[in-house]
Amino acid sequence: MKKTAVTFVVFFFLLFLVTGCSSETDGSSLHSDPGIVNGTTHDELTEKTILTIASLSPHLLSPSVDEFNRTNTSYKIDVIDIQEGYGAWPDGIDNLILEIMAGNGPDMIHTYQLYQFRKWAEQGLFEDLYDMIDADPLLSRSDFVESILHGFETDGKLYQMTPGFSVRTLIGHPDIIGSDPGWGIDEFINTINENQQATIPLGPGYNGFKTLYMILTNNINSFIDWETGTASFDSEYFTELLKFAYSLESRVMQSNVSVSENAPKRRISSGEQIMDIVSFSRLEEYTAFQDLFGGDFIFKGFPSEKGSGNTIETDYGLAITTVSKNKDGAGEFLRMFLSEEWQRHILNDINYLVQFIPTNRTVLEEKLGEAMVEYNYPNVFLGDLVTTARPLTQEDVENIKTLINSVSNVPSQLDDPLMYIYMEVMIEYLNDRITAQDVARIMQNRVSTYLSEQR
């Protein structure tokens, strides 16, 4: 396999991981910091207490922050750009966490693209939002979709919450990938191996390198015991996964399909592609998925040894830091941010162009009911497929509810050191410089060392 081709693919994989990391600021000396997105005048500072939110993408919070600043009489929010205030990615994120650990930092953080949030939460850096929800007379746990609460939980505590989400999942025609939701790693691999006509089974971009990475991130606990700090990459099973990844890498490269080609309908119709990875956030996409797969499809989920393989994604996660000096004010923003009224308002106002599945149960039921009779955006574009959304049937609605109720967790990436270990050895492997057994041995040694250092 040519070195240049594999290195090219890995380069674009790295770009995929960091895309969207924008620039931003810090919680100290906020009033003079040029990185503050929503600046305040001297008069405003004397009238309202300033709350701070650290974010990699402040624009995502602008509608909610602007509304809060307009209506709240006691507090005003300044959004801090992490990369401007704390340093460029990824050092800026590390600096932000170190500042919180030191007892400083912002009142809240926007969890979008903070893939190691769960680890930081376990270190006690964020408030349990269940305590705030339970103490708030205007909020209740029963207001929210139960599976979403559980999906965001860490050891029974809720360290982040969002007004809306999408479901990241894998879809395909039931005649090819099976009619029952969920599957294990072996069934997933067997399906790909049995459909050799599919030269790019998951579509452009999902070569062997990235497909194995997807398997690992969804099943990392099968290879790492975090409590004991031990790894099991030196197994025959992991070696077989590596051989599968090598085979798929060769298969995809021989297809000569451009990574940038956006023609899923053509590929699926021809049999080149048999699955698609989607983030389901717009109800009108459901009937478009039917058209994409010739009339029928199933939310299969990612291959997983535990859970459904359907994961939660959100651009709007919010957490309150334990070092916040204004927890009451942060709680007021959280109340507005999660309220039934705000979720309904931001989804119904076309000026916001926000698309997500609401976490409030009442608003979700309203939206499902509306989807059975009308759509705000009837035209749906999925690459080369342009279709008009149709009203959902009762069966469609039940399938969507089943999907939402099945979500099991928030997806995470490997810790940066683990990701770099994987990248380095896989580049060597896919360039035929080391064997699968070498990869398993090297990963076992290096990951074990890393885990020991973390204890």
C-alpha positions in Angstrom: 0.0 0.0 0.0 1.5 3.4 -1.0 2.8 5.5 1.9 1.6 8.7 0.4 -2.0 7.6 -0.1 -2.3 6.3 3.5 -0.7 9.4 4.9 -3.0 11.6 2.9 -6.0 9.7 4.3 -4.7 10.1 7.9 -4.1 13.8 7.4 -7.7 14.3 6.5 -8.8 12.2 9.4 -7.0 14.6 11.7 -8.7 17.5 10.1 -12.0 15.7 10.6 -11.3 15.4 14.4 -10.5 19.1 14.9 -12.9 20.7 12.5 -15.0 23.3 14.1 -12.6 24.3 16.9 -13.0 28.0 16.7 -11.2 30.7 18.6 -12.2 32.1 22.2 -11.3 33.5 26.0 -10.7 33.2 29.9 -12.6 33.8 33.1 -9.9 36.1 34.6 -9.7 39.9 33.9 -12.7 39.5 31.7 -13.8 43.2 31.4 -10.6 44.2 29.5 -10.0 41.0 27.6 -10.5 41.5 23.8 -11.6 37.8 23.5 -14.9 38.5 25.2 -17.6 38.0 22.6 -20.5 39.7 24.3 -18.8 42.9 25.7 -20.4 45.1 28.3 -20.2 48.8 29.0 -19.2 50.3 32.3 -22.8 51.3 33.0 -24.0 47.8 32.5 -21.3 46.4 34.8 -22.5 48.5 37.6 -26.0 47.3 37.2 -25.7 43.6 36.6 -23.5 40.8 37.9 -21.4 39.3 35.2 -21.6 35.6 34.5 -19.0 33.9 32.2 -19.2 31.0 29.8 -16.1 29.5 28.2 -16.8 28.1 24.7 -15.0 26.9 21.6 -17.9 28.1 19.4 -19.6 31.1 21.1 -21.9 31.7 18.1 -23.9 28.6 19.0 -24.9 30.2 22.3 -25.7 33.6 20.9 -29.5 33.3 20.7 -29.8 32.0 24.2 -27.2 34.5 25.7 -28.7 37.4 23.9 -32.2 36.6 25.1 -31.0 36.1 28.7 -29.0 39.4 28.6 -32.1 41.2 27.3 -34.6 39.8 29.8 -32.7 39.1 33.1 -32.5 42.1 35.4 -29.8 40.8 37.7 -27.2 39.1 35.6 -25.4 39.5 32.3 -23.4 36.8 30.4 -20.1 37.3 28.8 -19.0 34.4 26.5 -15.3 33.7 26.5 -13.6 32.3 23.5 -11.4 29.5 24.8 -8.7 29.8 22.2 -8.2 33.5 22.6 -8.4 33.5 26.3 -6.6 30.3 27.2 -4.6 29.4 24.1 -4.9 27.7 20.8 -6.4 24.2 20.6 -5.6 21.8 22.2 -3.5 23.7 24.8 -6.2 26.2 25.5 -8.5 23.4 26.7 -5.8 22.1 29.0 -5.2 25.6 30.4 -8.9 26.1 31.0 -9.2 22.9 33.0 -6.0 23.7 35.0 -7.5 27.0 35.9 -10.7 25.4 37.1 -8.6 23.0 39.1 -6.8 25.9 40.7 -10.1 27.4 41.9 -10.5 30.0 39.2 -12.2 29.9 35.8 -15.6 30.7 34.3 -19.0 30.1 35.8 -20.1 27.8 33.1 -18.6 25.9 30.1 -20.1 25.1 26.8 -19.3 21.4 26.3 -19.4 21.4 22.5 -16.3 19.6 21.2 -14.9 19.0 24.7 -14.6 15.3 24.2 -13.0 14.5 27.5 -15.7 16.2 29.5 -16.8 13.0 31.3 -13.3 12.5 32.7 -13.2 16.1 34.0 -16.6 15.6 35.5 -15.4 12.6 37.4 -12.6 14.8 38.9 -15.3 17.0 40.5 -14.9 20.1 38.4 -18.7 20.5 37.7 -21.9 20.8 39.6 -24.5 18.1 39.6 -27.3 19.7 37.7 -29.8 17.3 39.3 -29.4 19.3 42.5 -30.2 22.5 40.8 -33.1 21.0 38.8 -34.6 19.4 41.9 -34.3 22.7 43.9 -35.9 24.8 41.1 -39.7 25.2 41.4 -39.9 25.7 37.6 -37.9 22.7 36.5 -38.4 19.0 37.1 -36.5 15.8 36.0 -39.9 14.6 34.5 -39.8 17.6 32.1 -37.1 15.9 30.1 -36.7 12.9 27.9 -35.5 10.2 30.3 -33.0 8.5 28.0 -31.3 11.9 27.4 -30.8 12.4 31.1 -29.4 8.9 31.6 -27.2 9.3 28.5 -25.6 12.5 30.0 -25.2 11.0 33.5 -21.8 10.1 35.0 -22.1 7.8 38.0 -25.7 8.8 38.5 -25.0 12.5 38.4 -25.9 15.0 35.7 -22.9 17.3 35.0 -24.1 18.7 31.7 -27.5 19.3 30.0 -28.8 20.7 26.7 -32.1 22.0 25.3 -31.7 19.9 22.1 -29.8 17.0 20.6 -29.3 14.8 17.6 -28.9 11.0 17.5 -25.7 9.8 15.9 -26.3 6.4 14.4 -25.7 4.1 11.5 -28.6 3.4 9.0 -29.1 1.0 6.2 -31.7 -1.3 4.4 -32.9 -4.0 6.7 -32.6 -6.6 3.9 -28.8 -6.0 4.0 -27.9 -5.1 7.6 -30.7 -6.9 9.4 -34.1 -5.9 10.6 -33.3 -5.8 14.4 -31.8 -2.7 15.9 -28.3 -3.1 17.3 -25.4 -5.4 16.5 -22.1 -6.5 17.8 -18.7 -6.0 16.2 -18.6 -9.4 14.7 -22.0 -9.1 13.0 -20.9 -5.7 11.6 -17.7 -7.0 10.2 -19.4 -10.1 8.7 -22.0 -7.9 7.0 -19.2 -5.9 5.3 -17.3 -9.0 4.3 -20.4 -10.6 2.9 -21.1 -7.6 0.6 -17.9 -7.4 -1.4 -19.7 -5.4 -4.1 -19.7 -2.6 -1.6 -16.3 -1.0 -2.3 -17.0 1.8 0.2 -19.5 0.1 2.6 -19.9 3.2 4.9 -19.3 5.8 2.3 -16.3 8.0 1.4 -14.0 8.8 4.3 -14.7 5.6 6.2 -11.7 3.6 5.3 -10.1 0.9 7.4 -8.2 3.4 9.6 -11.3 5.4 10.5 -13.7 2.5 10.7 -11.5 0.8 13.3 -11.2 4.1 15.2 -15.1 4.2 15.2 -15.2 0.7 16.6 -12.7 1.5 19.3 -14.4 4.7 20.5 -17.7 2.9 20.8 -16.2 -0.1 22.6 -13.1 1.2 24.3 -14.2 -0.3 27.7 -13.8 -3.7 26.0 -10.1 -3.0 25.7 -9.3 -0.8 28.7 -10.3 -1.4 32.3 -10.2 2.1 33.7 -10.6 1.1 37.3 -7.6 -1.3 37.3 -5.6 0.7 34.8 -5.0 -2.3 32.5 -5.3 -2.8 28.8 -6.0 -5.9 26.6 -4.8 -5.0 23.1 -2.5 -8.0 23.0 -5.4 -10.3 22.3 -6.1 -12.4 19.2 -9.4 -10.6 18.9 -7.8 -7.2 18.5 -5.3 -8.6 16.0 -8.2 -9.9 13.9 -9.8 -6.4 14.0 -6.5 -5.0 12.7 -6.5 -7.4 9.8 -10.1 -6.4 9.0 -9.1 -2.7 9.0 -6.2 -3.5 6.7 -8.4 -5.3 4.3 -11.0 -2.5 4.3 -8.3 0.1 3.8 -7.2 -1.7 0.6 -10.8 -2.1 -0.6 -11.7 1.5 -0.2 -8.5 2.8 -1.7 -9.0 0.6 -4.8 -12.5 2.1 -5.3 -11.0 5.4 -6.4 -14.0 7.3 -5.0 -13.2 10.8 -3.9 -13.7 11.6 -0.2 -15.4 14.8 -1.3 -18.0 13.1 -3.5 -21.4 13.8 -2.0 -23.5 11.3 -3.9 -25.0 8.8 -1.4 -28.1 8.0 -3.5 -26.0 7.0 -6.5 -23.6 4.9 -4.4 -26.4 3.1 -2.5 -28.4 2.5 -5.6 -25.4 0.9 -7.3 -24.5 -1.2 -4.3 -21.1 0.5 -3.7 -22.3 1.7 -0.3 -24.6 -0.3 2.0 -24.7 1.9 5.2 -24.6 5.6 6.1 -23.6 7.3 9.3 -26.0 10.1 10.1 -26.8 12.7 12.8 -30.6 12.6 13.0 -31.8 16.0 14.2 -34.6 17.0 11.8 -37.8 15.0 11.8 -38.3 15.7 8.1 -35.2 13.7 7.4 -36.9 10.5 8.3 -38.8 10.1 5.0 -35.7 11.2 3.1 -33.8 8.3 4.7 -36.6 6.0 3.3 -36.0 7.5 -0.2 -32.2 7.1 0.2 -32.5 3.4 0.7 -35.3 2.7 -1.8 -38.3 2.8 0.5 -37.2 1.2 3.8 -34.4 1.7 6.3 -33.5 0.9 9.9 -31.7 2.8 12.6 -29.2 0.0 13.2 -26.7 1.8 15.5 -22.9 1.6 15.7 -21.4 -1.8 16.4 -21.3 -2.1 20.2 -20.9 -4.9 22.7 -22.9 -2.8 25.2 -26.0 -0.7 24.6 -27.8 0.2 21.4 -24.9 1.8 19.6 -27.0 5.0 19.2 -25.3 8.0 20.8 -26.3 11.5 21.7 -24.8 14.5 20.0 -25.3 18.1 21.0 -23.9 21.5 20.0 -25.5 23.1 23.1 -24.3 21.2 26.2 -23.9 23.4 29.3 -22.1 22.7 32.6 -21.7 24.8 35.7 -18.2 24.8 37.3 -17.8 24.1 41.0 -15.6 27.2 41.2 -18.4 29.5 40.0 -18.9 32.5 42.3 -22.4 33.1 40.9 -24.1 29.7 41.0 -27.5 31.3 41.5 -27.1 33.4 38.4 -25.8 30.3 36.5 -28.9 28.5 37.7 -31.1 31.2 36.3 -29.5 30.9 32.9 -29.8 27.1 33.0 -33.5 27.5 33.8 -34.2 29.7 30.8 -31.9 27.6 28.6 -33.7 24.3 29.4 -37.2 25.7 29.7 -40.2 24.4 27.7 -40.9 28.0 26.5 -37.3 28.6 25.2 -37.1 25.3 23.4 -40.4 25.9 21.7 -39.4 29.5 20.9 -36.0 28.8 19.4 -37.4 25.9 17.2 -40.3 27.9 15.9 -38.5 31.1 15.1 -37.1 30.7 11.6 -34.6 33.5 12.3 -32.6 31.2 14.5 -32.1 28.4 12.0 -31.7 26.0 14.9 -32.4 22.3 14.2 -32.4 19.8 17.0 -34.6 17.3 18.8 -35.9 19.0 21.9 -35.1 17.5 25.3 -38.4 18.8 26.8 -40.9 16.0 26.5 -43.9 18.3 25.9 -42.1 20.2 23.1 -41.0 16.9 21.6 -44.5 15.5 21.5 -45.7 18.8 19.9 -43.0 18.5 17.2 -43.8 14.8 16.5 -47.5 15.8 16.1 -46.7 18.6 13.7 -44.5 16.3 11.7 -47.5 14.1 11.0 -49.2 16.9 9.1 -46.7 19.6 8.1 -43.0 20.7 7.9 -41.3 24.1 8.2 -38.7 23.0 5.6 -40.3 20.6 3.1 -37.3 20.2 0.9 -34.6 17.8 2.2 -31.1 17.6 0.6 -29.0 14.5 1.2 -26.1 14.9 -1.2 -27.4 14.0 -4.6 -30.8 13.2 -3.2 -33.3 16.0 -3.3 -36.7 15.0 -2.0 -39.8 16.5 -0.5 -40.5 15.5 3.1 -43.8 13.7 3.7 -45.9 13.6 6.8 -44.9 10.9 9.3 -47.1 7.9 9.9 -47.8 6.7 13.4 -45.4 3.8 12.7 -42.7 6.3 11.8 -43.3 8.3 15.0 -43.0 5.1 17.0 -39.8 4.2 15.3 -38.4 7.7 16.1 -39.5 7.4 19.8 -37.8 3.9 20.0 -34.6 5.4 18.6 -34.7 8.3 21.1 -35.4 6.0 24.0 -32.5 3.7 23.0 -29.7 6.3 23.1 -27.1 5.1 25.6 -24.4 7.7 26.0 -22.5 10.7 24.7 -19.8 9.7 22.2 -16.3 10.4 23.1 -12.9 10.3 21.4 -9.9 8.6 22.8 -7.8 10.7 25.1 -5.3 12.6 23.0 -2.3 10.4 24.0 -4.3 7.2 23.1 -5.4 8.7 19.8 -1.8 9.6 18.9 -0.6 6.1 19.8 -3.3 4.6 17.6 -2.5 7.0 14.7 1.3 6.4 14.9 1.1 2.6 14.9 -1.7 2.4 12.3 0.3 4.6 9.8 3.2 2.2 10.2 0.9 -0.8 9.8 -1.0 0.4 6.8 2.3 1.3 5.1 3.4 -2.4 5.5 6.2 -1.5 7.9 4.9 -3.5 10.8 2.6 -6.5 11.2 -0.8 -6.7 13.0 0.9 -8.6 15.8 3.4 -5.7 16.1 0.6 -3.2 16.4 -1.1 -5.2 19.1 2.2 -5.5 21.1 3.1 -1.8 20.7 -0.3 -0.6 21.6 -0.5 -2.9 24.6 2.9 -1.6 25.9 2.3 2.1 25.3 -1.3 2.2 26.5 -0.3 0.3 29.6 2.4 2.8 30.3 0.0 5.7 29.8 -2.6 4.1 32.1 0.0 3.6 34.8 1.1 7.2 34.6 -2.6 8.3 35.1 -3.0 6.5 38.3 
